[in-house]
């Protein structure tokens, strides 16, 4: 779970494992640190939209893996 400004507040084991980390290592980090710089504006817009609706929203985003590879990841988000 991320705040509207992208701060990771909860990370499950599967998500952390995708980045080669433990959940506790990711808490407090910016979600945008794991997204290619050129894709960050779209991710910001996506989070803003998620926070404006009361239902879950599916989206695909590119992410940067620990080895530098860029991959697509499906997201399902809902504001608390």
Residue, then its C-alpha position, 0 to 999 in steps of 0.5 A: x500500500x502506498x500513500x497518495x504521494x507514493x510512500x510505501x506503507x505496506x509491502x507484502x512478501x510477494x511484492x518485495x520478492x519481485x524486487x529481491x528485498x524483504x518487505x521491511x526494507x521497502x517500507x518508507x521508500x518511494x514507490x516511484x523509485x521502482x518505476x522508470x523515470x520516464x513512466x513516473x508521471x503516468x504512475x502519479x496520474x494513476x495514483x491520483x485517479x485511484x484516490x478519487x474513486x471508491x472502487x479498485x482500478x487495474x493498470x499496468x506499469x513498467x518497473x525496474x528490477x534490481x538487475x536494472x531490467x525493466x518489466x511490466x507489472x499489473x497493478x490492482x489498486x484501491x484507496x483505503 
